[in-house]
């Protein structure tokens, strides 16, 4: 049992409660109790087992305690043994340290003696070595003092070139102090041999460079640095390094990699790599790049190609200078910039004249090609053209004859977005070159000069000219023919061209001049140009709307029969032919306006057209007489006009026609029901405004257009009088329905609120019987 208990106690983790549970379970199994009947439980057996188990555990504890004491005693004995061994080792270590100290002192003593002995030997050997060297030099010198050729092998054996170089360099230095009277021939022979050895050293250096033998090149460069022709060695290295182009025909591709490669070699070979590298790059600019630029820019017959080549070469040279700046020393910080200017100075001096001439030629050619394609010969602008047109229109209206000669050019606008894009692309390229090739002082002036050329051809000679032709082509309303309106297309194309021009100006012109005095002059000229264009667009839109409205008025006056609204016999209730014809012609015109005008400008144009159209229809209905069947026809006509006007999507105009339709419905109302009908939603608002001077939910502009600002009680009673139907329309126009403004460089024509001259209360007559709608016969 003790062994079993030990196995259970050594389990991890050990739980006391689980141990007791297992013990209880074993006791129950031994006495044969199944656990299903609680009455068969034997507590005495369980108690005896627990007592026995406790005794066994006490015995086990005593055994374990004895074992622990024995192990502790063994541990103490081993610890004492190890302590003794450690003490012996420490004593031996201390003895070793003492011996090492004594050995170090002896070594230092011997080293001191050796150094002292070496110094003594050096003091003795140095004079001896110098004497030996001097003797050798004197022996070699004697050979040069004796007449005849030099027969010493040292100067003829290629394997002893380094030794010959050392000897001849020293002899050359000595010979400089000899008097020329006695030693002229000897000095000449020494100089000749000096030059020959130097030449052989340079040739050997060039041979080593071809093989990229860095160690040999370094040794030769070190020897040649003592010779007067060391610069020839550097020149030979540079010439041979740049002999083979890295980039083929395009010299710029290979320069940067070449410099990087040779910079590493120069650092290893030469003692002064910074100066050698500066000379390396200087040779590239003064010889390679300068000659390359002269060859490329020699032909100036094709100015466009010349400018493109100049821009490419100059920009790539600047980029190359930025890449090579890391190899330049601090003292040569601006050397590359000066070298670049030296290469291109002659070409940059007259650059802007060539650029201006080229841009003028390109724009002029594009413009001429465009007009030739249209088979059009530009006409000079006639003075007093507007006055003559107005006089012709006035005479034609009064005399009922057409004397105006209007040419519409078959609908051609003489505006081309492709032509504008071509000109803008040419100007953009010219401005890009100008920003790079012009100096900081001259750049604003040059940019303005190029921009003026663009404005001259694109805006003045193309857009402004097309606007003048477009204004002259706007027809004057006459007869049954609906006027053909091409000016809306002119508006659309003008807006596109001006938008493209503004985009170019904001990106390429303004950043170059914004902080200079030229900026204010530029903005002033631009504002004048935009005002001129906006004025022309204003006149064109005004004339276009007037042409349509005048045609509607004349057409209804001539084609609307009196019997349409007062037939003598019964007829079908349908819209009149004149009304349908007007609507049929207006729908394409409205679609054209929506297609060519957008945004707030479109809403303003449609609003102005709708208000004027409402006035024409209103005035036309005032001239007619009605009976019951004719009233139904008039209501159908107004309803057709309402359907057409809904395409304008203008709430004010739609409400104006709703009111007009409601007033026309009064023609069918019996007198005794008129008061009730007038209290309806639409007419009740008019009556409320007239009687109580309150606007309610009706916009004041509609009230002004329909009733005036303040209608007196007699006028209100005229509306409500069962014997009279009256609607007063009061409105006067401002000088111009359009006002110009420019936002972000895009032309917009915002319609401003009119300065309406409203009729005063005292000016409204007391209506007794006559009115827009006379009484309906019973």
C-alpha positions in Angstrom: 0.0 0.0 0.0 2.9 2.4 0.8 4.2 2.0 -2.8 0.7 2.7 -4.1 0.4 5.8 -1.9 3.8 7.1 -3.2 2.6 6.7 -6.8 -0.5 8.8 -6.1 1.5 11.4 -4.1 4.0 11.9 -6.9 1.3 12.7 -9.5 1.1 16.4 -10.7 -1.0 18.1 -9.7 -2.0 16.3 -6.4 -5.4 17.0 -5.1 -6.3 15.9 -1.5 -10.1 15.7 -2.2 -9.6 13.4 -5.2 -7.3 11.2 -3.1 -10.0 10.8 -0.4 -12.7 10.1 -3.1 -10.6 7.3 -4.6 -9.8 5.8 -1.2 -13.6 5.8 -0.3 -14.5 4.2 -3.6 -12.0 1.4 -3.2 -13.3 0.6 0.4 -16.9 0.4 -0.9 -15.9 -2.0 -3.6 -14.0 -4.2 -1.2 -17.0 -4.6 1.1 -19.3 -5.3 -1.9 -21.5 -2.2 -1.7 -22.9 -1.1 -5.1 -23.9 2.4 -3.9 -27.6 2.1 -5.1 -29.0 1.6 -1.6 -28.0 4.2 1.0 -29.1 1.9 3.9 -26.3 -0.6 3.2 -23.6 2.0 3.9 -20.9 0.7 6.4 -19.4 3.7 8.2 -17.4 1.5 10.6 -15.4 -0.1 7.7 -14.8 3.3 6.3 -13.6 4.7 9.6 -11.2 1.7 10.2 -9.8 2.2 6.7 -9.2 5.9 7.3 -7.4 5.1 10.6 -5.2 2.5 9.0 -4.4 4.8 6.1 -3.4 7.6 8.5 -1.0 5.2 10.3 0.5 4.1 7.0 1.0 7.7 5.9 2.8 8.4 9.3 5.2 5.5 8.6 5.7 6.7 5.1 6.5 10.2 6.4 9.1 8.8 8.8 10.8 6.9 6.0 10.9 9.9 3.8 12.2 12.1 6.6 15.1 9.6 7.2 15.8 9.6 3.5 15.9 13.4 3.3 18.3 13.6 6.3 20.7 11.1 4.6 20.7 13.0 1.4 21.3 16.3 3.2 24.3 14.8 4.9 25.7 13.5 1.6 25.3 17.0 0.1 27.2 18.7 3.0 30.1 16.3 2.5 30.3 17.0 -1.3 30.1 20.8 -0.7 33.0 20.6 1.7 35.1 18.7 -0.8 34.3 21.2 -3.6 35.2 24.1 -1.4 38.7 22.6 -0.8 39.2 22.2 -4.5 38.2 25.8 -5.2 40.7 27.1 -2.6 43.5 25.1 -4.2 42.6 26.4 -7.7 42.5 30.1 -6.4 46.0 29.6 -5.0 47.3 28.3 -8.3 45.7 31.1 -10.2 47.3 33.7 -8.1 50.7 32.1 -8.6 50.1 32.2 -12.4 49.2 35.9 -12.2 52.5 36.6 -10.5 54.5 34.7 -13.0 52.7 36.5 -15.9 53.6 39.9 -14.3 57.2 39.0 -14.1 57.2 37.8 -17.7 55.6 41.0 -18.9 58.2 43.1 -17.2 61.0 41.1 -18.8 59.3 41.5 -22.3 59.1 45.3 -21.9 62.7 45.4 -20.8 63.9 43.4 -23.9 61.6 45.5 -26.2 63.1 48.7 -24.9 66.6 47.5 -25.5 65.6 46.3 -29.0 64.1 49.7 -29.9 67.2 51.5 -28.7 69.4 49.1 -30.7 67.2 49.7 -33.8 67.5 53.5 -33.5 71.2 53.2 -33.2 71.4 50.9 -36.2 69.1 53.3 -38.2 71.3 56.3 -37.2 74.3 54.3 -38.6 72.5 52.9 -41.7 70.7 56.1 -42.8 73.9 58.0 -43.7 75.3 54.9 -45.2 72.1 54.4 -47.4 72.2 58.0 -48.5 75.9 57.6 -49.3 75.2 54.5 -51.3 72.3 56.2 -53.1 74.4 59.3 -53.7 77.1 57.1 -55.1 74.7 55.5 -57.5 73.4 58.8 -58.6 76.9 60.0 -59.1 77.7 56.9 -61.2 74.6 57.6 -63.3 75.4 61.2 -63.5 78.9 60.4 -64.7 77.4 58.6 -67.6 75.5 61.7 -68.7 78.7 63.8 -68.3 80.7 61.6 -70.6 80.2 62.4 -74.3 78.3 59.8 -76.3 75.1 57.7 -75.9 73.8 56.3 -72.6 74.7 52.6 -72.5 73.3 51.7 -69.0 70.8 48.9 -69.1 68.6 50.6 -66.5 67.3 53.1 -69.1 66.7 50.5 -71.9 65.4 47.5 -70.0 61.5 47.7 -69.9 61.4 45.6 -66.7 63.5 48.2 -64.9 61.2 51.1 -65.9 60.2 52.0 -62.3 63.9 52.1 -61.2 64.8 54.2 -64.3 62.0 56.6 -63.4 63.3 57.0 -59.9 66.9 57.7 -61.1 66.0 60.0 -63.9 63.6 62.0 -61.8 66.3 62.7 -59.2 68.9 63.4 -61.8 66.6 65.9 -63.5 66.1 67.6 -60.1 69.9 67.8 -59.6 70.5 69.1 -63.1 68.3 72.1 -62.6 70.9 73.4 -60.2 73.9 72.9 -62.5 75.3 75.9 -64.4 74.2 75.8 -68.0 77.6 77.1 -69.3 79.5 73.9 -68.2 76.8 71.3 -68.2 74.6 72.3 -71.2 75.1 69.0 -73.1 74.6 66.9 -69.9 71.4 68.7 -69.0 70.1 68.2 -72.6 70.8 64.5 -72.4 69.1 64.3 -68.9 66.0 66.2 -70.2 65.8 63.9 -73.2 66.0 60.8 -71.1 63.5 62.4 -68.6 61.0 62.9 -71.4 61.6 59.5 -72.8 61.0 57.8 -69.4 58.0 59.9 -68.8 56.5 59.0 -72.2 57.1 55.3 -71.5 55.4 55.6 -68.1 52.3 57.3 -69.7 52.2 54.6 -72.3 52.4 51.9 -69.7 49.6 53.7 -67.7 47.4 53.7 -70.9 48.1 50.0 -71.4 47.2 49.3 -67.8 44.0 51.3 -68.2 42.9 49.3 -71.1 43.2 46.2 -69.0 41.7 48.0 -66.0 44.7 46.9 -63.9 43.9 49.2 -60.9 47.0 48.4 -58.9 49.4 49.0 -61.7 47.6 52.2 -62.6 47.8 53.4 -59.0 51.6 52.7 -58.9 52.2 54.4 -62.2 50.1 57.4 -61.2 52.1 57.7 -58.0 55.4 57.7 -59.9 54.1 60.1 -62.5 52.9 62.5 -59.8 56.6 63.4 -59.3 57.0 64.2 -63.0 56.2 67.5 -64.6 54.0 65.8 -67.2 51.5 64.3 -64.6 48.7 66.4 -66.2 49.4 64.5 -69.4 48.7 61.3 -67.6 45.4 62.6 -66.4 44.6 63.9 -69.9 45.5 60.5 -71.4 43.2 58.8 -68.9 40.3 61.1 -69.7 40.8 60.9 -73.4 40.9 57.2 -73.4 37.9 56.9 -71.0 35.7 59.1 -73.2 36.9 57.7 -76.5 34.2 55.0 -76.5 30.6 56.4 -76.2 28.3 54.7 -73.8 25.0 55.7 -75.3 25.6 55.3 -79.0 24.1 58.2 -81.0 22.4 59.7 -77.9 25.2 61.1 -76.0 23.2 61.9 -72.9 22.2 58.3 -72.1 25.8 57.2 -71.4 27.3 60.2 -69.7 26.0 59.6 -66.2 26.8 55.8 -66.1 30.3 56.6 -67.5 31.0 59.2 -64.8 29.8 56.8 -62.1 32.1 54.0 -63.4 35.2 56.1 -63.7 34.6 58.0 -60.5 35.2 54.7 -58.6 38.4 54.1 -60.6 39.7 57.6 -60.1 39.2 57.3 -56.3 41.4 54.2 -56.3 44.1 55.4 -58.7 44.8 59.1 -58.1 45.8 60.9 -55.0 43.6 63.9 -55.8 40.3 62.3 -57.1 38.2 65.5 -56.7 40.3 67.5 -59.1 40.7 64.7 -61.6 36.9 64.1 -61.6 36.2 67.8 -62.1 38.5 67.9 -65.1 36.9 64.7 -66.4 33.4 66.3 -66.4 34.8 69.6 -67.7 36.2 67.8 -70.8 32.7 66.3 -71.4 31.0 69.7 -71.4 33.6 71.6 -73.4 34.3 69.0 -76.0 31.6 66.4 -76.2 28.4 68.3 -75.4 29.5 71.5 -77.0 30.2 69.9 -80.3 27.0 67.8 -80.1 24.9 70.9 -79.5 26.6 72.8 -82.4 25.9 69.9 -84.8 22.2 69.5 -83.7 21.5 73.3 -83.7 23.4 74.2 -86.9 20.3 74.1 -89.2 17.8 76.9 -88.4 15.8 76.7 -91.6 13.0 74.7 -89.9 12.4 77.0 -86.9 9.9 74.6 -85.2 12.4 71.7 -85.3 15.2 74.0 -84.2 13.1 75.1 -81.1 12.2 71.6 -80.2 15.8 70.5 -80.5 17.0 73.5 -78.4 14.5 72.8 -75.7 15.4 69.1 -75.6 19.1 69.7 -75.5 18.9 72.4 -72.9 16.5 70.4 -70.6 18.6 67.3 -70.9 21.8 69.2 -70.2 20.2 70.7 -67.0 19.1 67.2 -65.9 22.6 65.9 -66.6 24.1 68.7 -64.5 21.9 67.9 -61.6 22.9 64.2 -61.9 26.7 65.0 -62.1 26.6 67.6 -59.3 27.4 64.9 -56.7 30.9 64.4 -58.3 31.8 68.1 -58.0 33.7 69.6 -55.2 32.4 72.5 -53.0 34.7 74.9 -54.8 33.1 74.0 -58.2 29.5 74.2 -57.0 28.3 76.4 -59.9 30.8 75.2 -62.5 28.3 73.0 -64.4 25.7 75.9 -64.6 28.4 78.1 -66.1 29.4 75.4 -68.6 25.8 75.0 -69.6 25.4 78.7 -70.2 28.5 78.8 -72.3 27.2 76.0 -74.5 23.8 77.6 -75.2 24.5 81.4 -74.8 24.5 82.1 -78.5 21.2 80.2 -79.0 19.4 81.7 -75.9 20.3 85.3 -76.9 17.7 85.5 -79.7 15.4 82.7 -78.6 12.3 84.7 -77.9 12.3 86.3 -81.4 12.5 82.9 -83.1 9.8 81.6 -80.8 7.5 84.5 -81.4 8.0 84.3 -85.2 7.4 80.5 -85.2 4.2 80.8 -83.1 2.9 83.6 -85.3 3.5 81.5 -88.4 1.9 78.4 -86.9 -1.3 80.2 -85.7 -1.6 82.2 -89.0 -1.2 79.0 -91.0 -3.8 77.2 -88.9 -6.2 80.1 -89.3 -5.8 80.4 -93.0 -6.1 76.7 -93.6 -9.4 76.7 -91.6 -10.9 79.5 -93.7 -9.7 77.9 -96.9 -11.4 74.7 -95.9 -14.6 76.6 -95.3 -14.1 78.5 -98.7 -14.5 81.8 -96.8 -12.7 85.0 -97.4 -12.4 87.1 -94.3 -14.3 90.4 -94.5 -13.3 93.6 -92.8 -15.6 94.8 -90.0 -17.9 97.5 -91.3 -18.4 100.6 -89.2 -21.9 101.4 -88.1 -23.0 97.9 -88.9 -25.3 97.7 -85.9 -26.9 101.0 -86.6 -27.6 100.0 -90.3 -29.2 96.8 -89.1 -31.4 98.5 -86.6 -32.5 101.1 -89.3 -33.3 98.3 -91.8 -35.3 96.5 -89.2 -37.2 99.7 -88.3 -38.0 100.6 -91.9 -39.0 97.0 -92.7 -41.4 97.0 -89.7 -43.0 100.4 -90.6 -43.2 99.9 -94.3 -43.9 96.2 -94.2 -41.1 95.5 -96.6 -37.8 93.6 -96.2 -34.7 95.7 -97.2 -32.3 93.9 -94.8 -29.7 91.7 -96.5 -28.8 89.1 -93.9 -26.4 86.3 -94.8 -26.4 83.2 -92.6 -23.6 81.4 -94.4 -25.6 78.2 -94.5 -25.5 77.8 -90.7 -21.7 77.9 -90.5 -20.5 79.4 -87.2 -16.8 79.8 -88.3 -15.8 78.6 -84.9 -13.8 75.3 -84.6 -12.8 73.6 -81.4 -10.2 71.6 -83.2 -8.6 74.8 -84.6 -8.6 76.2 -81.0 -7.0 73.1 -79.6 -4.3 73.1 -82.2 -3.5 76.8 -81.4 -3.5 76.2 -77.7 -1.3 73.2 -78.1 1.2 75.2 -80.1 1.0 78.0 -77.5 1.4 75.6 -74.6 4.5 74.1 -76.2 5.9 77.6 -76.8 5.2 78.7 -73.2 6.8 75.5 -71.9 9.9 76.3 -73.8 9.8 79.9 -72.7 9.8 79.0 -69.0 12.9 76.9 -69.4 14.9 78.9 -72.0 14.2 82.4 -70.6 16.1 83.9 -67.8 14.2 84.8 -64.6 14.2 88.5 -65.4 13.0 88.1 -69.0 10.5 85.3 -68.5 7.5 87.5 -67.5 8.0 89.7 -70.6 8.5 86.8 -72.9 5.4 84.9 -71.6 3.2 88.0 -72.1 4.6 88.4 -75.6 3.7 84.8 -76.5 0.3 85.0 -74.9 -0.5 88.2 -76.8 0.2 86.3 -80.1 -2.2 83.6 -79.0 -4.9 86.1 -78.0 -4.5 87.9 -81.3 -5.1 84.9 -83.5 -7.4 82.8 -81.4 -9.6 85.4 -79.8 -9.5 88.5 -81.9 -9.1 87.1 -85.4 -11.1 83.9 -84.8 -13.6 84.2 -81.9 -14.4 87.9 -82.1 -14.6 87.7 -85.9 -17.0 84.7 -85.7 -19.1 86.6 -83.1 -19.4 89.5 -85.5 -20.5 87.2 -88.3 -22.9 85.5 -86.0 -24.5 88.7 -84.9 -24.9 89.8 -88.5 -26.4 86.4 -89.4 -29.2 86.6 -86.8 -32.4 87.0 -88.9 -35.1 89.7 -88.5 -38.5 88.1 -88.1 -40.7 88.4 -91.3 -43.6 86.6 -92.8 -44.4 83.0 -92.2 -40.8 81.7 -92.2 -39.5 80.8 -88.7 -36.1 82.4 -88.2 -33.1 80.0 -88.3 -31.1 80.5 -85.2 -27.4 79.5 -85.4 -26.2 81.9 -82.8 -26.8 79.3 -80.0 -24.1 77.2 -81.7 -21.8 80.2 -81.6 -22.4 80.6 -77.9 -21.6 76.9 -77.2 -18.4 76.9 -79.2 -17.3 80.3 -77.8 -17.8 79.0 -74.3 -15.7 75.9 -75.0 -12.9 77.9 -76.5 -12.8 80.4 -73.7 -12.8 77.6 -71.1 -9.8 76.0 -72.8 -8.0 79.3 -73.0 -8.6 80.0 -69.3 -7.4 76.6 -68.4 -4.1 77.2 -70.3 -3.8 80.7 -68.8 -4.2 79.4 -65.2 -1.7 76.6 -65.7 1.0 78.2 -68.0 0.7 82.0 -67.9 -0.4 83.2 -64.5 2.1 81.2 -62.4 4.9 82.9 -64.4 3.8 86.5 -63.9 1.7 86.4 -60.7 4.4 88.1 -58.5 5.5 90.6 -61.2 4.3 94.0 -62.4 3.1 92.3 -65.6 0.3 90.5 -63.7 -1.9 93.6 -63.4 -1.5 94.5 -67.0 -2.3 91.0 -68.1 -5.5 90.9 -65.9 -6.6 94.3 -67.3 -6.2 93.1 -70.9 -8.0 89.8 -70.1 -10.9 91.6 -68.5 -11.3 93.9 -71.5 -11.3 91.0 -73.9 -13.8 89.0 -71.8 -16.1 92.1 -71.6 -16.0 92.5 -75.4 -16.9 88.8 -75.9 -19.6 88.9 -73.3 -21.1 92.0 -74.8 -21.3 90.3 -78.2 -22.9 87.2 -76.6 -25.3 89.5 -74.8 -26.3 91.2 -78.0 -26.6 87.8 -79.9 -28.8 86.2 -77.2 -31.0 89.3 -77.1 -31.4 89.4 -80.9 -32.1 85.7 -81.0 -34.9 85.9 -78.4 -36.3 89.0 -80.1 -36.3 87.2 -83.5 -38.3 84.3 -82.2 -40.7 86.4 -80.1 -41.2 88.9 -83.0 -41.9 86.0 -85.4 -44.5 84.6 -83.0 -46.1 88.0 -82.7 -46.2 88.7 -86.5 -47.3 85.1 -87.3 -50.2 85.2 -84.9 -51.2 88.6 -86.2 -51.2 87.4 -89.8 -52.3 83.8 -89.4 -54.7 83.8 -86.4 -58.2 84.3 -87.9 -60.8 86.3 -86.0 -63.2 83.4 -86.5 -60.9 81.1 -84.6 -62.2 82.4 -81.3 -65.6 83.6 -82.6 -66.8 81.1 -85.1 -70.2 81.7 -86.7 -71.1 78.0 -86.7 -70.5 75.1 -84.3 -67.1 73.5 -84.7 -64.9 70.9 -83.0 -63.0 72.0 -79.9 -59.4 71.8 -81.0 -56.4 74.1 -81.0 -56.1 76.6 -83.8 -53.8 76.0 -86.7 -51.7 79.1 -85.9 -51.2 77.9 -82.3 -50.1 74.5 -83.4 -47.7 76.0 -86.0 -46.2 78.3 -83.3 -45.7 75.4 -80.9 -44.2 73.2 -83.6 -41.6 75.8 -84.5 -40.8 76.7 -80.9 -40.0 73.1 -79.8 -36.8 72.7 -81.9 -35.6 76.1 -80.9 -36.0 75.3 -77.3 -34.1 72.0 -77.7 -31.3 73.9 -79.5 -31.0 76.3 -76.6 -30.9 73.5 -74.1 -28.2 71.8 -76.1 -26.0 74.8 -76.6 -26.4 76.6 -73.2 -26.1 75.0 -69.8 -26.1 75.7 -66.1 -27.5 79.0 -64.7 -27.1 80.6 -68.2 -29.7 78.1 -69.6 -32.1 78.9 -66.8 -31.8 82.6 -67.4 -32.2 82.3 -71.1 -35.3 80.1 -70.8 -36.7 82.4 -68.1 -36.3 85.5 -70.3 -37.8 83.7 -73.3 -40.8 82.4 -71.3 -41.6 85.8 -69.8 -41.5 87.5 -73.2 -43.5 84.7 -74.9 -46.1 85.0 -72.2 -46.4 88.7 -72.9 -46.9 88.1 -76.6 -49.6 85.6 -76.1 -51.3 87.8 -73.5 -51.3 90.8 -75.8 -52.5 88.7 -78.7 -55.5 87.4 -76.7 -56.4 90.9 -75.8 -57.0 91.7 -79.5 -59.5 88.9 -80.0 -63.3 88.5 -79.5 -64.9 85.3 -78.2 -68.0 83.3 -78.1 -68.6 80.1 -76.3 -67.1 77.8 -78.9 -64.2 80.2 -79.5 -63.5 80.3 -75.8 -63.0 76.6 -75.8 -60.6 77.0 -78.8 -58.7 79.7 -76.9 -58.5 77.5 -73.8 -57.1 74.7 -76.0 -54.5 77.1 -77.5 -53.4 78.3 -74.1 -53.1 74.7 -73.0 -50.9 73.9 -75.9 -48.7 76.9 -75.0 -48.6 75.6 -71.4 -47.4 72.1 -72.6 -44.7 73.8 -74.7 -43.6 76.1 -71.8 -43.3 73.2 -69.4 -40.2 72.1 -71.3 -38.6 75.3 -69.9 -38.8 73.9 -66.4 -39.1 77.4 -65.0 -41.6 77.7 -62.1 -42.3 81.4 -62.6 -43.1 81.1 -66.3 -45.2 77.9 -65.7 -47.2 79.8 -63.1 -47.7 82.7 -65.4 -49.3 80.4 -68.0 -51.3 78.6 -65.3 -52.8 82.0 -64.3 -53.5 82.9 -68.0 -55.2 79.5 -68.4 -57.3 80.1 -65.3 -58.3 83.5 -66.6 -59.3 82.0 -70.0 -61.5 79.5 -68.1 -63.6 82.5 -66.9 -64.9 82.8 -70.4 -67.0 79.7 -69.9 -68.3 80.5 -66.4 -71.8 81.8 -65.9 -72.1 85.2 -64.4 -73.8 84.0 -61.2 -70.9 81.5 -60.6 -68.1 83.9 -61.3 -67.6 84.9 -57.7 -67.3 81.3 -56.6 -64.8 80.5 -59.4 -62.6 83.5 -58.6 -62.1 82.1 -55.1 -60.3 79.1 -56.6 -56.6 78.4 -55.9 -55.1 80.4 -58.7 -57.4 83.3 -59.1 -58.0 83.6 -55.4 -54.3 84.4 -54.9 -54.6 87.2 -57.4 -57.7 88.5 -55.8 -56.1 88.3 -52.3 -53.1 90.3 -53.5 -55.3 92.9 -55.1 -57.6 93.4 -52.2 -55.4 92.9 -49.2 -52.0 93.9 -50.5 -50.6 90.6 -49.3 -48.5 88.2 -51.4 -49.6 85.0 -49.8 -47.9 82.1 -51.6 -47.7 83.8 -54.9 -44.3 85.3 -55.9 -44.2 89.0 -56.1 -42.7 88.9 -59.6 -45.8 87.1 -60.8 -48.0 89.6 -59.1 -46.1 92.4 -60.8 -46.3 90.7 -64.1 -50.0 90.0 -63.9 -51.6 92.7 -61.8 -49.0 95.3 -60.9 -47.7 96.0 -57.3 -50.9 97.4 -56.0 -54.3 97.1 -57.7 -57.1 99.2 -56.4 -60.5 98.0 -55.5 -62.1 99.2 -58.8 -59.6 97.0 -60.7 -60.5 94.1 -58.4 -64.2 94.7 -59.0 -63.6 94.7 -62.7 -62.2 91.2 -62.5 -65.1 90.0 -60.3 -67.7 91.9 -62.3 -69.8 89.2 -64.1 -70.2 91.6 -67.1 -66.5 92.2 -67.6 -63.4 90.0 -67.6 -60.2 92.0 -67.1 -56.5 91.0 -66.5 -53.9 93.7 -66.3 -50.4 92.9 -67.4 -47.8 95.5 -66.2 -44.2 95.1 -67.0 -41.4 97.3 -68.5 -38.0 96.1 -69.6 -34.6 97.2 -68.4 -32.0 98.5 -70.8 -30.7 94.9 -71.3 -32.0 91.6 -70.1 -28.5 90.2 -69.8 -25.7 91.0 -67.4 -22.2 89.7 -67.8 -20.0 88.1 -65.2 -16.9 85.9 -65.4 -16.3 83.2 -62.9 -13.1 81.1 -63.0 -12.5 82.4 -66.5 -15.6 80.7 -67.9 -18.0 83.1 -69.6 -21.5 83.2 -68.0 -24.4 85.4 -68.8 -26.5 85.7 -65.7 -29.9 87.3 -66.1 -30.3 89.9 -63.4 -33.6 91.0 -61.9 -35.2 93.7 -64.1 -35.6 97.3 -62.8 -39.3 97.1 -63.5 -41.1 100.4 -63.8 -44.4 99.5 -62.1 -47.5 101.6 -62.9 -48.7 103.6 -59.9 -52.2 103.2 -58.5 -53.2 106.6 -59.9 -52.2 105.5 -63.4 -54.6 102.5 -63.4 -57.8 103.5 -65.1 -61.2 102.6 -63.7 -62.4 99.9 -66.0 -66.1 100.0 -66.8 -66.6 97.8 -69.8 -63.7 97.3 -72.3 -61.1 94.7 -71.5 -59.2 91.7 -72.7 -62.3 89.6 -72.9 -65.5 91.3 -73.9 -68.8 90.0 -72.8 -69.9 86.6 -74.2 -73.1 86.9 -76.1 -76.0 85.1 -74.6 
